Amino acid sequence: MKILNETTAEKRIRPVRVLQFGEGNFLRAFADWMIDIANERGVTNTSVAIVPPRFKENDGTRTLRKQDGLYHVWLEGTENNRPKTESRLITCVADTLSPTSDFKKYENLILSPELRFVVSNTTEAGIRYECDDIMADTPATFPGKVASLLYRRYRHFDGDTSKGLIFLCCELIEDNGTKLREYVLRHAADAALENGFAEWIDKACVFCDTLVDRIVPGFPHESIDNVKDAIGYDDNMVVKGELFHLWAIGGKGYETVRRELPLDRAGLNVLFMPCIKTFRDKKVRILNGSHTALAAIGLLAGHKTVGEAYAHAPVQRFINTMVQREVLTVLDGDSDALTRFAADILERFRNPYMRHMLGSIALNSLSKWETRNFPTVRDVWCHGGYHAEFELFGFAALLALYAPRSGFTPDDDTLAIAKINTIWNENHGDTDAIVRRITSGGIFAEDFEAAVPGFSEKASQYLADIRSAGIVPALESFLRRHNV
């Protein structure tokens, strides 16, 4: 079996027009995969330079560099009810660099006249505002890093509006590009930068709101020997995903993106639209909100993958009913079309080829639940005057999962986890006090109880049920009480 690098696989030199914040599985199986196809089909001619969002070297960046940026995307699923597998060698990654190790190289990249696009996936927690020193070489936050690189670029090109950048944020938060732009301008104001910088951002830069969709389990550990045999390379960065893909790009400047990065002309499922809110709401609340609830309940029940958890009859009935009774009732659009859309999404949970790990989905579940699930809770209350009890049960399951000695180690904001542990330890099983302190302790951006009166009482009731009976008996009792 051949090693994988530029000596064993052909790699064409193209201008680096894309800076990518994120070396993880998703962007490599999604954005880079698309760019690679678009290059091959002649609608783009660009390479990608990858930077880890925290600027620090890690195992992924080291391995990717060792392979000269080359890796395979392995896709599995069904098409016309028949199994289908696709493999593609990705050749568009020109470089992987760590600014903390080589800042000069990073600076040369961000000041390159050829650079035009910035793609990011820093998780829901990445696009947030915190005080930061944007004049430093390595600011702490992602918006701080963006403000810093833009200011350096603005100064380097003396305010030339043709040297602005286009931002395509893949974080699953509402108005992701709009919020990043807001925080960049706030950093500029805090640093008392000249007014011309903010004017340059307004005239020269585009911050699109986007929505992404592809299930990407990541490295295929269990089948890696078979995958390597099939591709013929010892590829240690191969990433597995589903066949389905979707990228919706909208907001101010979307037509510029379509003209300069016409991925749709390569036959890819990329949609350009003036506003993605309606489209985003149905996808995030149905698919990602279901994933977040499924991960908490499934992990507590001892399941490891989406397929395994969804095959558990009570879990499947819970998810299906949550979507039908709560999520769909507050989404805009034709009800029959929404029902079909939801059915198609939930059918993807059954994909026998996707070993989508619940532990991976559970990463940063606190911010995920707030952005994916709470909007449904709020809208059900505001529109109907009643509680979205399935969503609230899912929230209680998340708190049970994050509880000390649950058997699960959360991979989430360290300060939030420390607060949660303290609250549990100080309240000795008083679930009402625990829920109220967690939801009002600065862990979440929104005050759930203020937005939805009775939120804490309901969630604490379900948390007590889960803690006393166990997740499966509590779930089955919940379903009986709700005639499911």
C-alpha positions in Angstrom: 0.0 0.0 0.0 1.3 3.4 -1.0 2.0 6.3 1.4 0.0 9.4 0.5 1.9 12.6 -0.3 3.0 14.6 -3.4 5.5 11.9 -4.4 2.7 9.3 -4.9 -0.3 11.4 -5.9 -0.5 14.2 -8.4 -1.3 17.6 -7.0 -1.8 20.7 -9.2 -0.5 24.1 -8.1 -3.3 26.7 -8.0 -3.6 30.1 -6.5 -4.5 30.1 -2.8 -7.8 32.1 -2.8 -9.4 30.4 0.2 -8.3 30.7 3.8 -10.0 28.1 5.9 -10.4 28.3 9.7 -10.9 24.7 10.7 -9.0 21.5 9.9 -11.8 19.2 11.2 -13.7 16.5 9.4 -16.7 18.5 8.4 -15.0 21.2 6.3 -12.7 18.7 4.7 -15.6 16.5 3.7 -17.8 19.5 2.7 -16.3 22.8 1.5 -12.9 21.3 0.4 -14.7 18.4 -1.3 -16.9 20.9 -3.2 -13.9 23.1 -4.2 -12.0 20.1 -5.4 -14.9 19.1 -7.6 -15.4 22.6 -8.9 -11.7 22.8 -9.8 -11.9 19.5 -11.7 -15.0 20.7 -13.6 -13.4 24.0 -14.6 -15.6 26.5 -12.8 -13.0 27.4 -10.2 -9.2 27.5 -10.0 -8.3 27.8 -6.4 -6.4 26.1 -3.6 -7.1 26.2 0.1 -4.8 27.1 3.1 -6.0 25.6 6.4 -5.5 27.3 9.8 -6.6 25.7 13.1 -9.1 28.1 14.7 -7.1 28.2 17.9 -3.9 28.8 15.9 -2.2 26.0 17.6 -0.6 22.9 16.1 -2.5 19.6 16.7 -2.4 16.0 15.6 -4.8 16.7 12.7 -2.7 19.6 11.2 0.5 17.6 11.7 -0.9 14.5 9.9 -2.4 16.6 7.1 0.9 18.4 6.5 2.7 15.1 6.5 0.4 14.0 3.7 1.0 17.3 1.8 -2.6 18.3 2.3 -3.8 15.2 0.4 -6.6 13.0 1.8 -9.7 11.1 0.7 -13.4 11.7 1.2 -15.3 8.4 1.4 -19.1 8.7 0.9 -21.6 6.0 1.6 -25.4 5.8 1.3 -28.2 4.7 -0.9 -29.3 6.0 -4.2 -32.5 4.8 -5.8 -32.7 2.3 -2.9 -29.4 0.8 -3.9 -26.1 1.0 -1.9 -23.6 3.5 -3.3 -20.1 4.3 -2.4 -17.9 7.2 -3.7 -14.3 7.9 -3.0 -12.4 11.1 -4.0 -8.8 12.2 -3.5 -8.9 15.8 -2.4 -6.0 17.8 -3.9 -7.1 21.4 -3.3 -5.4 21.9 0.1 -2.2 23.7 -0.6 -1.0 24.3 2.9 -1.8 23.7 6.6 -0.2 26.2 8.9 -0.1 27.2 12.6 0.2 30.9 13.3 1.6 30.3 16.8 4.5 28.3 15.2 5.1 30.5 12.1 3.3 33.8 12.3 5.2 35.2 9.3 3.9 32.5 7.0 0.3 33.2 8.2 0.8 37.0 7.8 2.0 36.4 4.2 -1.1 34.4 3.5 -3.6 37.0 4.9 -1.8 39.8 3.0 -1.7 37.9 -0.3 -3.4 39.8 -3.1 -4.8 36.5 -4.4 -6.7 35.7 -1.2 -10.5 36.3 -1.6 -12.5 33.9 0.6 -12.5 32.9 4.2 -14.4 29.7 5.2 -14.9 28.8 8.8 -16.3 26.2 11.1 -15.4 27.1 14.7 -18.6 25.4 16.2 -21.5 27.3 17.6 -19.2 28.5 20.5 -16.7 30.1 18.0 -18.7 33.2 16.9 -19.2 35.0 20.2 -18.1 38.4 21.5 -15.5 38.6 24.3 -13.0 41.4 25.0 -9.9 40.7 23.0 -6.6 42.3 22.0 -7.0 42.5 18.2 -3.6 44.2 17.9 -1.8 41.1 19.1 -0.5 38.6 16.6 -2.8 35.9 18.0 -6.0 37.2 19.5 -7.9 34.7 21.6 -11.3 34.6 19.9 -12.3 33.9 16.4 -14.0 37.3 15.8 -10.8 38.9 17.3 -8.6 36.9 14.9 -10.8 38.0 11.9 -10.7 41.7 13.0 -7.0 41.5 13.3 -6.4 39.9 9.9 -8.8 42.4 8.2 -7.1 45.4 9.9 -3.7 44.2 8.8 -5.0 43.7 5.3 -6.7 47.1 5.3 -3.4 48.8 6.3 -1.3 46.7 3.9 -3.4 47.6 0.9 -4.0 51.2 2.0 -7.8 50.8 2.1 -8.0 49.4 -1.5 -11.7 48.2 -1.7 -10.7 45.6 -4.3 -8.8 43.7 -1.6 -11.7 42.9 0.7 -12.6 39.4 1.6 -15.7 37.2 1.4 -16.7 35.3 4.5 -18.6 32.0 4.3 -19.3 30.9 7.9 -20.4 27.3 8.3 -21.1 27.5 12.1 -24.7 26.4 12.8 -25.9 29.6 14.4 -28.5 32.0 13.1 -27.2 34.8 11.0 -23.7 33.5 11.3 -22.0 35.8 8.9 -24.0 38.8 10.1 -23.0 38.2 13.7 -19.3 37.7 12.8 -19.4 41.1 11.0 -21.1 42.7 14.0 -18.4 41.4 16.4 -15.6 42.4 14.1 -16.9 46.0 14.0 -17.4 45.9 17.7 -13.7 44.9 18.2 -12.7 47.7 15.9 -14.7 50.2 17.9 -13.3 48.9 21.2 -9.7 49.2 19.8 -10.5 52.8 18.7 -9.4 52.0 15.2 -9.9 54.7 12.5 -13.3 55.2 11.0 -11.9 54.3 7.6 -11.5 50.7 8.6 -15.2 50.2 9.4 -16.0 52.0 6.1 -13.6 49.6 4.3 -15.3 46.6 5.8 -18.7 47.9 4.7 -17.6 48.6 1.1 -15.0 45.9 0.5 -16.0 42.8 2.5 -19.0 40.4 2.3 -20.2 38.4 5.2 -22.8 35.9 4.0 -25.2 33.9 6.1 -25.0 30.2 5.3 -26.5 26.9 6.1 -24.6 23.6 5.7 -25.9 20.1 5.7 -24.0 16.8 5.4 -23.6 14.1 8.1 -19.9 13.5 8.5 -19.0 10.8 11.0 -15.3 11.4 10.4 -12.4 8.9 10.4 -13.8 5.4 9.6 -12.1 3.6 12.5 -14.0 0.4 12.2 -13.6 -0.1 8.5 -10.4 1.7 7.9 -8.5 -1.3 6.7 -11.1 -2.0 4.0 -11.2 1.7 3.0 -7.4 1.9 2.7 -7.4 -1.2 0.5 -10.1 0.3 -1.7 -8.3 3.6 -2.2 -4.9 2.1 -2.4 -3.2 4.5 0.0 -2.2 4.6 3.7 -4.4 7.6 4.2 -4.6 8.6 7.9 -6.8 11.7 7.2 -9.5 10.0 5.2 -13.0 11.3 6.3 -16.3 9.5 5.9 -19.6 11.2 5.1 -23.0 10.7 3.6 -23.8 11.2 -0.1 -26.3 14.0 0.6 -24.9 17.5 0.7 -26.4 21.0 0.8 -24.9 24.5 1.1 -27.3 27.5 1.2 -25.7 30.9 0.9 -27.6 34.1 1.3 -27.7 37.6 2.6 -26.1 40.8 1.3 -23.5 40.0 -1.3 -24.8 36.5 -2.1 -24.8 37.4 -5.9 -21.1 38.3 -5.6 -20.4 34.9 -4.2 -22.3 33.2 -6.8 -20.4 35.0 -9.5 -17.0 34.5 -8.0 -17.5 31.0 -6.5 -20.1 29.4 -8.8 -20.2 26.0 -7.1 -23.7 25.4 -8.3 -22.4 25.4 -11.9 -20.3 22.3 -11.0 -23.5 20.4 -10.4 -23.2 20.7 -6.6 -26.3 21.2 -4.3 -25.4 24.8 -3.5 -28.3 27.3 -3.3 -27.9 31.0 -3.5 -30.8 33.2 -2.1 -31.4 36.7 -0.7 -32.3 35.4 2.8 -31.8 31.9 4.2 -33.8 32.3 7.5 -36.9 30.2 6.5 -34.7 27.6 4.9 -32.3 27.6 7.9 -35.0 27.3 10.5 -36.5 24.2 9.1 -33.2 22.4 8.6 -31.5 23.4 11.9 -34.6 22.7 14.0 -35.5 19.4 12.4 -32.1 17.8 11.7 -29.7 19.4 14.2 -32.3 19.9 16.9 -33.2 16.2 16.6 -29.5 15.2 16.7 -29.0 17.2 19.9 -31.9 15.6 21.7 -31.0 12.1 20.3 -27.4 12.4 21.5 -28.4 13.2 25.1 -31.1 10.5 25.3 -29.2 8.0 23.3 -25.9 8.3 25.3 -27.8 8.0 28.6 -29.4 4.8 27.2 -26.0 3.4 26.4 -26.2 3.8 22.6 -23.1 4.9 20.6 -24.4 5.9 17.2 -27.3 7.8 15.6 -28.5 4.6 13.8 -28.3 2.5 17.0 -30.2 5.1 19.1 -32.9 5.7 16.4 -33.5 2.0 16.0 -34.5 1.9 19.7 -38.3 2.1 19.3 -39.1 4.5 22.3 -36.3 6.9 21.2 -37.5 6.9 17.6 -41.1 7.5 18.7 -39.9 10.4 20.9 -37.9 12.1 18.1 -40.5 11.6 15.5 -43.3 13.0 17.7 -41.1 15.9 18.9 -40.6 17.0 15.3 -44.2 16.5 14.3 -46.0 18.0 17.3 -43.6 20.8 18.2 -41.0 21.7 15.6 -43.2 21.6 12.5 -46.0 23.5 14.2 -44.0 26.7 14.5 -42.1 26.7 11.1 -43.3 28.8 8.2 -44.3 27.1 5.0 -46.7 24.6 3.6 -47.4 21.9 6.2 -47.4 19.0 3.7 -44.1 20.1 2.3 -42.6 20.5 5.8 -43.8 17.0 6.7 -42.1 15.5 3.6 -39.0 17.5 4.3 -38.9 16.2 7.9 -39.5 12.6 6.8 -36.6 12.8 4.3 -34.3 14.1 7.0 -35.3 11.5 9.6 -34.9 8.8 7.0 -31.2 9.8 6.8 -30.9 8.6 10.5 -31.4 5.1 9.2 -28.5 5.2 6.8 -26.8 1.8 7.6 -23.4 3.1 6.2 -23.2 6.1 8.6 -21.7 5.3 11.9 -22.4 8.8 13.2 -21.1 8.8 16.8 -23.4 10.4 19.4 -20.3 11.4 21.3 -19.3 13.6 18.4 -22.7 15.2 18.1 -22.6 15.9 21.8 -19.6 18.2 21.4 -20.6 21.7 22.8 -24.1 20.6 23.5 -24.9 23.5 25.7 -24.6 26.1 22.9 -26.1 23.6 20.4 -29.2 23.2 22.5 -29.7 26.9 22.9 -29.4 27.6 19.2 -31.1 24.5 17.8 -33.8 23.5 20.3 -34.7 26.5 22.5 -36.1 28.5 19.6 -38.8 25.9 19.2 -39.5 26.0 22.9 -39.8 29.8 22.8 -42.0 29.8 19.6 -44.3 27.1 20.9 -44.9 29.2 24.0 -45.2 32.5 22.2 -47.5 31.2 19.5 -49.5 28.6 21.4 -49.2 29.4 25.0 -48.1 25.9 26.0 -44.8 24.1 26.7 -42.9 22.1 24.1 -42.6 19.2 26.5 -40.6 16.9 24.2 -38.0 19.6 23.8 -38.0 20.2 27.6 -37.5 16.4 28.2 -34.6 16.5 25.8 -33.1 19.5 27.8 -33.5 17.5 31.0 -31.7 14.6 29.4 -28.9 16.9 28.5 -28.6 18.1 32.1 -28.6 14.5 33.3 -25.9 13.7 30.8 -23.7 16.6 32.0 -24.2 15.8 35.7 -21.2 14.7 37.7 -20.8 10.9 37.8 -23.2 10.4 34.8 -20.5 8.2 33.2 -20.1 10.8 30.4 -17.3 13.3 30.1 -18.7 16.5 28.4 -16.5 18.1 25.7 -17.7 21.6 26.2 -16.8 25.1 27.5 -14.6 24.4 30.5 -16.0 27.3 32.6 -19.6 26.2 32.0 -18.8 22.6 33.0 -17.1 23.8 36.2 -20.2 25.9 37.0 -22.5 22.9 36.4 -20.4 20.6 38.6 -20.4 23.2 41.4 -24.2 23.6 41.1 -24.8 19.8 41.2 -22.5 19.4 44.2 -24.0 22.3 46.2 -27.6 21.3 45.7 -27.5 17.6 46.6 -30.0 16.3 44.1 -32.6 19.2 44.4 -33.4 19.2 40.7 -35.5 22.3 40.9 -32.7 24.3 42.3 -30.2 22.7 40.0 -32.2 23.6 36.8 -32.9 27.2 38.0 -29.2 27.8 38.9 -27.9 26.3 35.6 -30.3 28.3 33.5 -29.6 31.6 35.3 -25.9 31.2 35.9 -24.5 32.8 32.8 -24.0 29.4 31.1 -26.6 30.3 28.5 -27.0 33.6 26.7 -30.8 33.7 27.1 -32.8 33.5 30.3 -35.0 30.5 29.5 -37.4 31.0 32.5 -38.0 34.7 31.6 -38.7 33.8 28.0 -40.9 30.8 28.8 -42.5 30.9 32.2 -42.6 27.4 33.8 -39.6 26.2 31.8 -37.6 25.4 34.9 -40.4 23.6 36.7 -41.1 21.3 33.7 -37.4 20.6 33.1 -36.7 19.9 36.7 -39.6 17.5 36.9 -38.3 15.5 33.9 -34.7 15.6 35.3 -36.0 14.2 38.6 -37.8 11.4 36.6 -34.6 10.6 34.6 -32.4 10.6 37.8 -34.7 8.4 39.8 -36.0 5.9 37.2 -33.3 5.9 34.6 -33.6 7.3 31.1 -35.4 4.4 29.4 -38.2 4.0 32.0 -38.5 7.7 32.3 -38.8 8.0 28.5 -41.3 5.2 28.3 -43.4 6.8 31.0 -43.2 10.2 29.3 -44.4 8.7 26.0 -47.3 7.0 27.7 -48.4 10.2 29.4 -48.3 11.9 26.0 -50.2 9.1 24.2 -47.3 8.1 22.0 
